[in-house]
Amino acid sequence: MNGTNVSLTVLERLTEEWDALTPEAQKAARYVLENPADVGVSTVREIAEAANVKPNTFVRMARQVGFDGYEDFRAPFREAIRKGGVSFPDRARWLQDTAKSGELGGLYADMVGAAIRNIEDTFAGIDANALEAAAHAIWNSRQVFTLGVGVNNANARNFTYLASTGMKQFHAIPRPGSTAVDDLAWADGQDVLIAMTCNPYRAEVIEAIRIAREQGVIIVGISDSPASPVILNADHGFTVAVDTPQFFPSSVSMIALLETLLSFVIAVSSEEIVERVEKFHKRRHQLGIYAEDPE
């Protein structure tokens, strides 16, 4: 098994042990989850200082997840995928300075490079078996609720729109004039909630996940950090890379992941899906929704 896969296994163990960690150990674990590359190159004192905890906290955390000490814990991270970020205000100021200086060619290159890296980093960190497990949960559910607010509201509705061409009982929430928690009022263990939010995390999404869990709903969480409350409280969690020169998180990898997840759902579904999609598009042609090519 290569170093990246091993380090991902360690990250999964950290999330599994999260609730058992002390508050100080959680600070250490959060730093590891959000900065895996730092672990591979930092001494215990250096990383403890960066995480604002005592060195012994890292040692105890490492032992709690099954390692002899920090050096043993650090080994799998030497080839971990690098993940970084810049604050929203700093990104906005940098973007404006770039435009004023006439360096839009550089900005173009940076945007393209960030988009490609985000997709590569996202799929490098996601196992196909994990996507398949989430796809089975979605296909076998009674109904699926897709939750996103802000920019992710459009992403959630796009996913729901595409899914609805072949599947029934897909709902983008919150519905107009409603709230997500009200939309989930009668959801239970037969249902799935796909919830997405990135840092800074939206409180209404976190609250909807909490209530859905209490009702037994299966949670598919998508966020930008393994330490995100969305991922930590999900049955199926997926971390997307959202780094960008612009001042808000990129949606490129989020959309790519949602499209891939939907393709997995279709792959594990019955042949009835193909018939539904064909019927859906045939109906659209009959209703004149599509512009026909001139003869």
N, C-alpha and C positions, 0 to 999 in steps of 0.2 A: 504494500500500500504506500503511495507516495506521501510526501510531507503535507501537501495541501489537504488530502483526504483525512489524514490522521488529525490535523489541527481542527478540521470541521467536526470530527467526532468529539474532540475535547470541548469544543464550543457547545455541542449538543448536551454533553454531560453537565456543563456549567448551567445551562438553562433548566435541565431536569432537577438539579440540586438547588435551584435558586431559592425556593421557599425555606429551605433548611439552613441557608447561610445567615450569618449575623448581618446587621446593617452595614458594618464596616467591611465585611467580606463581600457583600453585595456591591459596594463601591469598587472594590478591587475587581470583581467579576465583570461589572459593567465596563470598566476600562479595557479589560481583556477582550470582551465581546465587540467593542466598538473600535479597538485598535490592535487587532491581532498581529500586525507586522511589528509593532513595537516590542511585543513579547520576545520575539526571536532575536532581537539585537540589544536588549536592555538587561542590565544586572538587576537583581532584586531591589537594590536600593534606588536605582534610577527609575524603575517602573513604579515603585511605591511612592516616590516623590511626585511623579507625574499624576498618579491616581489620588494623591493626598491622603495616603494611609501609611501605617507603619510597615516596615519590611516583613515583620512576623505575620502580618495579616495575609500577605501573599503566600507565605509558607503554609499557613493553616488552611487557606483556601485550596491550595494545590493538593494537600494531603486529604482534604475532605472529598475531592473528586477522584481519589485513587492513586496519587503520585507520591513518591518518596519525599519530594521537596520541590523547590522552585526550579532548579536546574533540570530535573526530570520532566517537570511540567512544561518548561520552555522549549525543549527539544523539538516537538512536533510543529512549532510555529515558525521555524527558521525559513520555511518556504511558503508561509501563509500568504494569502492574497492581500495586497495592500489596499486599505480603505481609508480615505481621508475626507475632509470637508472644510468649508469656510462659512463663517456666519453670514446671515442674510444681509445685514447692513454693509459688511465689507464687500460682498459680491456686488451689491448695487453701486457702491462708490467706484469699484474697479471698472464696472461696465460703463459708467458715465465718463470716467477718465479716458477709457479706451476710445469711446466715440469722439470725444473732444480732440484727441491727439491724431485722429485720422488713421487709426490702426485697425480698421474694421476687417482687413484681410487676416490679421492675427486673431481677431475675435472669431471669424468664420472657422479658422483652423482649430481653435480651441473648442468651439461648439461641436464640430464634427468629431474631434478626438474624444471629447467627453462622452458623446452619445455612443460611440463605438466601445469605449472602455466600460461604460455602464452596462451595456448588454453583455459584453464578455465576462465582466466580474460577476454579474447576476447569475448567469447560467453556469459559470464555473463553480459557484457555491451551492447549486441546487442539484440534488440527486433525482434522476428520472423516476426512481421507485417512489420517492416522496410525492412527486407530482401525480403519479398513477394512483397512489392511495387516496389523495385528495379528490381525484377525478371519480373514483369509485364511490366515495362518500357523496359527491354531488349527484351522480347518476342514480344512486339508490335512494335518494332523499324524496320526501313528499313534495317539498317546495324549497326554493333557494332564494335567499334575500341577499342582495349585493349592496353594501353600504359604503358610500364615500361622500365626503362633504368638501366644499371648496373645489379645487381643480380635480380632485378625485371623484367628485360627483359625476363629472362628465365621463371619466374613465369607467366608473361603475355602470353608468347608463349605456355606454357603448358595449360593454361586455354583455349586459342583459339584453340589449337589442339583438346582438349577433346570436346569442343563445336561443332567443325566442323564435328564430327562424326555423328551428327544428325541435325545440323542447317547450313544454308547457310549465306553468307555475314558477316562472322566474320573475322576481320583483326587485326593481331598483328602489332603494329607500335612502333617505326619507321621501315619502310621496309628497306631492304638492299639498301644502296646508297641514301637513302632519309632522310628527317627530319619529325618529328611528325607534325609540322605545315603545311608542304606541303601535307602530307598524309590526313590531315583534310580539305584541301582547299575547297572541294565541300560538306562537311557535313553540315547538317542543323537540324532543329527541329524534323525531322523524325528519327534522328540517336542518338546513345548513345556512349559516351566515358567513358570507365572504365579506370581510371588513378590511379597509385599507386607510392608512394615514401615515404621514411622515413627519419627522421633527420640524417644527413644534407640533406635538401630537394633539389632535382635536379632542376636547373633553367629551363631546357627545358620542364620538365613536368608541372611546374607552368605556363610557358608561353603558352603551348598548351592548358591548361585548360582555361586560360584567353581568348584566341582566340576562342576556342570552345563555350564558354559562349556567346561571342559577336555574334556568328553565330546561336545561339539558340539551340545548341546541349545539350541533357540531360547528366548531369555529374554524374557518380557513382565514388566517391572518396574513396580511401583506404589509410590510413596513421596511424602513431603511436601516434598521439595526437589530441584531439578535437580542439586544437588551431592551428593545421597544416593548411597552406594555401590550401591544398588539401581538407580538410574537410570543411573549412569555405566557400569554393566556390563550393561545390557539392550540387546537388539536392538530392542525396542519399549518405550520408557519413557514413563510418564505420571505427571505431578505432580498431587497432590490437595491442596486446602487443608483444613487440619484445625484451624484456630484455634477456640477455644472458651473460655468462662468457667470451665468445669470443669477439673479438674486432669489429665485424660488427653485425648489427641487425639480429636477427633470422628471418628466413622465414617460420618457422613452422606454426604459426598462420595465416600468410598471405595465405599460400597454403590451410590450412584448411578452411578459410573463402571463398576463391575462389571456392573450391570444393562444399561447402555448397550452395553458391550462384548459381552455375550451377545446383545443384540438385533442387533448388527452381524454376529455369527457366524451367527445364524439367517438374516439377510438375504442373506448370501453363500453360504449352503448350498444343497443340492439340495431338491427338493420332498419328498424322502423324510423330511425332518425333520418336516414338517407331518403326514404320515401316522403317524410314530412318536409324536408328541405326542398325536394323536387316539386312537391305539391304547392309549397309556399311561393316559389318563384314562378311556377306555371300560372298561378292565380294572379300574380302581379303582371305578367305579360297580358293575360286576358283582360285585366282591368285598365290596361294602357298606362301603367305606372312607369314602365320602361320605354324609352324612346327606341323604336325599332329602326334598324338599318334600312335605308332606302333600297328598293329593288333595282 
